[in-house]
Every structure is written in structure tokens, then in C-alpha cells.
Amino acid sequence: MNERNTSPMEQTGARDLTTLLSAIWSRRLGGQEVTPDDDFYALGGDSLIALRVVTDLQEQGIPMTLKDLLFHPTVAELAEFLAASVPAWPTAAAPGPAEGRGALLDAGDRVLVPADVAEALPASALQVGIIYLCETSGDPELYHSVIGWETVADFDESLFREALTELCDRHAALRTSFDLGTYSESVQLQWARVTPPLTVEHLGDDDPGKGHESIRRWSREGLSLPIDWSRPPLFRCHVVAQPGSFHVAIASHHAIIDGWSYGRVIVDLLDLYAAKLRGESATPPEPPAAGERDFILAERELVASAEAAEFWHRQADSEPLLFARNQFHGAADAVASVDFTVDGSVFDRLRATARTAGTSLKSLALAAHTRALSAWTGRGDVVTGVVVNTRPERPGADLMVGLYLNTVPLRFDALGVELPELARRAHAWERESAPYRAFPLAQIESRLGRPPFDVVFNYMNFHVYEDLETVPGLQTRSWWVRGKPSFPFRVDFEVAAAGDGSRISVAYDPALLDEARVQEYARHFEAALTAAAGEPA
Amino acid sequence: MSAGRRTLAVLYDDGAASAGEIGVGLADLGDIVFLIPPTPHAELLRPVMENFGAVVPLTGSTEGDIALVRGLVPDAVLTYSERMVRKTAELAAALGLSSHTPDVAATVTDKVRQRQVLRDAGVDKVRSHPLCSPQDWPRAYDAVGLPAIIKPVRGGGSRDTYAVTNAAEAEDLLPRLFQASAPDAEYTVEELLQGVPSAPYGDYVSVESVCTPQGVRHLAVTGKFPLLEPFREVGSYWPSHLPAAVLEEVTELTTRALDALGVRFGLTHTELKLTPDGPRIIEVNGRLSGHMNLMTRRVCGVDLVRLGGLLALGETPEIPELDFAGQVHFLFNTMAPVEPCRLTGIQGATEVRQVDGIIGIRPYVRPGAELPGGVMTRPLDVVWGSCADHASMLDALARALPRLTYTFSYPDGTTRELTAAALTGTSEAAS
């Protein structure tokens, strides 16, 4: 190994990573204690467990591969390797300047915080941006998402209500409201306690189709009622109970919950409820207590970074891809979509291509998307938005419920190379941009004087739902989801359950783009994915 | 990394090196293509292999596989799995690549043929006779006598291996054995080699060697813990406990055996019984010894998977000296019960790791797994460590094994908790 001088930033990065890696190893190795010099194999790890560890770490936004783990089989070696291969990690785990309620607010603001608020924090830039868009669009459905499913178990209303209350106690986001006017800055208030907004409908009929119909009706009607972000909680829950099973829908404001968090909330809720049905008490894993505070601190640090601002400006500073300046502003109304699926065998080959190229499936899908954009627009230089995870690097970050996403610009030129090479470049971009990924989109936009991208790519693999398999005595089925972000053209690449391939949905605003044109993109993307998958072996 | 990437085609199945070890060991030698048979094990490990290279299913026919491998234009065709030794030699020969010749591969994987060659060369006179049905027994008995060992002609891991000390035992065993076997199952009856009393060590050892056209080099003599009835192998240690004079006899016999068998390529693993008349060959295997790379990488910084890759690429790598740094290093396997059962729990792994001299423990079987029972060597785990000498190694294991408890549930509804010490007969509690 080469002699290298490590910068203080690398050392900090390695230290934070050590804590994070130890926590994930421990979880995947049955909860045992993990010290930095423990060998992964010596603790009982094998390559299949290693795969799960790598997926968890990728989910935390750490761009790494199985090879990295097996080549560096102790936490200390792996952390050193990762810290050195990534320019700098956000130092979110650094202790804050002050402790106590409202410590991050101005002293003048602090005295205004109501007594029954447990913690008051500045709102994040993305939260403020989303709320602002919702207000100006007047569209009650914007960033108002609903997720629903059927649980095969008896419904006991009082136990379910208890479970929901405990769920709110666990996750501050479910007790949060926003105040954009009273204070010198926009503030999120985490209330000490909330009464969960649960409504229940009983159906004597055991036909699940009827239950499903009722719950979807609630969802449709509910979506037309905006969620008042100034009053906690910013979610509501509805149950349609039938003999032997019940349908649940949770509607929420995106400002408090992202896609991954939805999964966490549902897994915890069902875990708590199932335990109550058994007459036991459940102890789902505890999210870090000051997670949101650390996130806000890291965001502050990043907003002040000229390096981060410069990095993103370079990424975005290219001719807009689809829309002329001022053609599009604020929130789009992406109500139409073009959908297609990638079947299991093509999907498996995509995975194999990604692995052989030493990248992730996400990087390969992103490469195929940029290739499709280039073919579609005839441009050799394209910019796309990419949805990225901004969870702080710390143990238990995946247990945090909140809004830990960002959408950032990725610029590619020289798109003529082979797809595996393009995927490696996407992977390299992910590593390079890692330290800056929580930099507020609004800042990038404001420096550029226009939206930094016209197209957004969103890779979704919510394997948190796999945890549902470990909830004893509860089976779930018939999942569905509704949601509407503000982007005019958004490509969702969703990894389906094991072996089922993936679904691709291209949501667009019909006022800005014709269906035929969107179909054209979809065909290019499908062709690029097929090419990336290669011939069947 | 070199400009022109080379391609290594690895025939993979359950064997001496794991998919992850192979990926790590070969990564800097070139692009890996894993060729896999349609076994559940290979399917299970497919996602791991895909992280290191392409995964291509074998076709099932010789012509199909040759065409398949030709299409890959590999620079090496190799394996670390006993089951794949013959197929690998066939494919490598078809492509003109370095490997065992098909003839050598057939001999090292066929115990009858191997005995014949060794006998003809005057290397080892162990009596043996093939056994294709219970009706063959009288002739086998005439040729071999009693006590004898009955084992399959092909395959490892002490599967379906039994000792027979009198005629009544043979009469009882043979119909059952053939009834439970595949229609084309072939066994061999061999003179049962009686070991010299060696407790607390095993009365057999193995020799790990590298064969090249220039000759045979021995990497190490591996000491063994005593067999668990009937022939289950519970672990290895390096260096062995043998005095220099015996070591020389052992390695000299191994060299003669490898020469007689015509092995001129690759890693081999030769097992020898320590008898009152000196060492005798148990069998020669034409592949890496199981688990050994786990130790050499950690202790000696030598990756035997990589060494195997270089040999298959036709290179003449420097054969490493294994430096054990004056310590004794061991691998120990807890055995599954011989009765069919389900593993329901494992307790005490953390406590085992805290024992001085123990470095790690890795379960091979997770709770919920069904265990088929039987006399095959079926490890539940591997426990490994390093100690100052052989006595402290035995002491570390004596302290560690009682702390590790496995819980099994049996088809009759009963549940039993057994310590690793009980499961491996190393404590009085064994029943």
C-alpha cells in the first residue's frame, strides 16, 4: 500500500464512517458488538451477509461495492479505504455548538417557542422549498402522498390507536409542524405529543375488493384536502376494517417524510401493532435522538461552502435540455405518465452487467437514462437531475424518519462510450459529489437564475419493506401509492420485489410536453436498458 | 493493471474456496467468468459471484460446455471444487490450457483407479477392490480382508464412508447402502489402515503441494484433529505436531505418489495415515485443501486461490514459503448430528471469540436450516485461531467448545441443546 498523507478531513471521515460501519455490521451480524479491528468473517459474516451490508451502506449514500468490503474486511480498513476514495464526507456527526431546546435558533426566537414543543429547529432548505411550492401552486395534491395496503389480521381499534400513538412518540417527524412567519427564519416545531389522526370504517363484507374500493375513495377525497403544514401532525391515517383483514392508508406531507421513511414508519407501525395483538410489547430499533438536528447542522455547514456551490454550478451550467428559459417555473403539473416494465431476466442481466463493470445497478440505470436523453434530444452534453439520499452518515440513519432527499444536477458529455464505462462514470460522479449532496437545490437554482435541470431521474429500491417479513403473525398485500412532486419530467426507476424486475414510470406535465414525445424518450430508455443488459447468456 | 485483460474461467461449486475468496484472490489477474452447474449452492452464491465477474451456467453436455468455453476465449480454466476437477481438465485440454490432463484428473478423482496406479508403481500397497453391488462383496472380501473401509469411488467429505470389522456388519450395511444410493453408485472396499495411537492429535495428516512440470513442492504438512466416528474430519492445524523424521517420510511418500499419478500441474491435497509401518496414502486430491486459504491469507499473507490462478494461466510463479511466525494456527469444525434434525439456535459465539487464542467463528448453517443427518463431514461452523504451541491450541479449544451451544429440534418433536464439545466428542458430555 502506498504511503499517503491523510488530511484532517479524511481522518474525520474515517472516524464517522467507523461508527456507521460498525453499526451496520452489528445489525447484520445479529446485534453483536463490533470493534474497528474485528474481521468481518471472524464475526460470523459470509459473502451473502456481506451483500446485505453493502446494500445497507449504499442505501446510506455510500458508493461502495462488495469487492470493497471483501478486500477490506475490518471496519477500520474499510473506513480508511472509503474515506480515502471519497474526497470528503459531510461531518454531520460532529457535536453541535449547543445543546438544549431551540439551541440552533436565535435567542430572540427561542423565547417564542411554545411550552409544549419538545424541540424547535430551523426548517431545512428543502422543507421550506416544498412548502413554498405547495403554497404558490394552490394544488392540494402536490407533495401530498398516500400509501396503502391490506393487512391480513384482525383489527383491534384501540390497540391500533395505541400503536399509532407510540409510533408518533418514536418519530419526531410525525409530531412536527412548520412556522414560516413567527420567527426570524423558517422553523420546524417538534411537539411533545400529538393525537394521531385516525379514522376507522367498518365493513361487514369480507370481500377485499370492497375494502380496497373504500380505502381508495378515502384517498381520492382526502387528496383534495390540503394538509395544513402549520398544525401537527402532517399526516393522517384511515383504516377500513373487514372480517379477518384491514386496509390502511397513510396520507402525509412530503416535508416530513420521504419514500424510505414511509417504509420505516409502516414497518414500525405493524411491528408495534403485531406485538400488541400478541399481548407483548415491541421494541423496534431506536432512531438516533438528534438525527434531524445533525442534519440541519450539516446543511448549514454546506450552505456556507463555496466549494460545494462551485461544484454544483459546474454541473448545471449547460444549455437547458427541454425548456426555454422562463417556459417553466415553479411547480409543474405532472399528471400524465408513460410506464413500462423491465422483466426479471433483463433485470438480472442488468445487475450482472453492473457487477461486472464494478458499479451499482443504480449507476448503470442512470447511465442508460443519460444515454437515452442524448439520443432523444440529439445532444452530446446533457444535464439531468438525480434524486439522492442525504441521510447523515451515522449509525441508525436509515431508521430516521424525515425528509432526507435532494435532487441535484449531473452533467455528462462525451456520451458515445460503452454503457458500462458510462456507468463507471456515473459511479465516480456519485463518489465525487457525495460530500456536497445535501447542498440546497434552491441555492443552485438561484445562482444559475433558472431551474438547474428539466429532467429528473429517481432510482428507488425500498428494501426496508423486507423487514416486514420479520413481523410475526402479520401478512401484508395489495400495496399501492400515490404522490405528486413538482418536476415537469420525472423518470422513476423502481426495483420491484425480488425476481420481479423493475417498473419505470415517466411522469410528465402534458401542458409542457406531448405524449408522443415522452413515448419517444421511453423507447430510447428501454433500448438503452436492453443494450446495457446485453444478450442472454 | 495490465492493458490486455486476461480472462479466467472458474468452474464453481461448493468446494475448497468460497465464491468471495475466489473473487478476491483472482481479481487482479484478469476478468473472471464463473461457470456454474445447476446446483442450489451455486444458485445461492450467484449474486456474490456477479459482483466479481460474469456468471454463466454450464450446459450439462461435454460438447456444449466446450463450445461455451471456447466462446469465452479464456486464458485459464480452473476450479477449486472437487466435483469440478474432471470437467475442468476436459475443458482446459480442449482449449490447450494449463491444467491436469484428463487422465490425471480421472485418476485423482477415482479411488479405485488411484489405488491401482499407486500399487502398480510400488508406491503404496493398500489392498482395494471395487464394489458395484452387494453381490460383489465376497470377491472384495477375498481381495481385501477385514477390517475394511467402504467408501464411494468418487467424492469427498467422508460421505457414505463406513468401517466394517466383521462379516455380519458387512451383511447388514451393504443392502442398506446400495438401496439408499443412486443406481450407478460405485464403492470401493479398502484395507482399513490402522493408525498409531496419536491422541490428543489425529492419526493422519495431509500434505499440501504445488505441482509443476519441474517437479513437486510441498507447501505444508497439515496436522489433523482426531476423526470423529466413523470418519468425520473436525479440523486442521499448521504446522503439524510430527517430528522431523516422520515429516520427511510423509513428504517423501507424497512426492512419490504424485509422481506415480503423473500430476504435473496445480495444487494438490494428499491425505496420509500414520501407521505402525510408516505413513500410507489415504488419497490424493487434485485441488486446494478446504478452508486452508482462510489461514494462509491471514497468517502468511499468501493467497492460494491467486496462486492457483497463476498456475492455470500457465505462469511459473514463485512458490511461496509458508511462514507460520513460530505459532500454531488451527481451523476446527463443529459437526452436525448424525440424526436428521433442524437447527433452531446457536448460542455462545461471542463467548467463544473471547477465549484467548481464538480469533473467529463463522457459522456455516443458520438457524432454521434442515440438517439431513448421516456420516458425512457436515460442518456447522469453523472456529479458527492462533496459539503459541500445540498444547495451548488444545487448551484454547477445550475452553472454547463447551461455550458454544447448538439447539436442534428432531422429527419426534424433542429439542436438544448440545455444546460444540459434545458434538465433536471432545468432552465427557458427548453421548
Boltz contact constraints between the chains, C-beta under 6 A:
constraints:
  - contact:
      token1: [A, 32]
      token2: [B, 350]
      max_distance: 6.0
  - contact:
      token1: [A, 41]
      token2: [B, 362]
      max_distance: 6.0
  - contact:
      token1: [A, 42]
      token2: [B, 359]
      max_distance: 6.0
  - contact:
      token1: [A, 42]
      token2: [B, 360]
      max_distance: 6.0
  - contact:
      token1: [A, 44]
      token2: [B, 362]
      max_distance: 6.0
  - contact:
      token1: [A, 44]
      token2: [B, 363]
      max_distance: 6.0
  - contact:
      token1: [A, 47]
      token2: [B, 19]
      max_distance: 6.0
  - contact:
      token1: [A, 47]
      token2: [B, 20]
      max_distance: 6.0
  - contact:
      token1: [A, 47]
      token2: [B, 48]
      max_distance: 6.0
  - contact:
      token1: [A, 51]
      token2: [B, 47]
      max_distance: 6.0
  - contact:
      token1: [A, 66]
      token2: [B, 51]
      max_distance: 6.0
  - contact:
      token1: [A, 70]
      token2: [B, 20]
      max_distance: 6.0
  - contact:
      token1: [A, 70]
      token2: [B, 24]
      max_distance: 6.0
  - contact:
      token1: [A, 352]
      token2: [B, 50]
      max_distance: 6.0
  - contact:
      token1: [A, 355]
      token2: [B, 50]
      max_distance: 6.0
  - contact:
      token1: [A, 355]
      token2: [B, 51]
      max_distance: 6.0
  - contact:
      token1: [A, 356]
      token2: [B, 54]
      max_distance: 6.0
  - contact:
      token1: [A, 537]
      token2: [B, 56]
      max_distance: 6.0
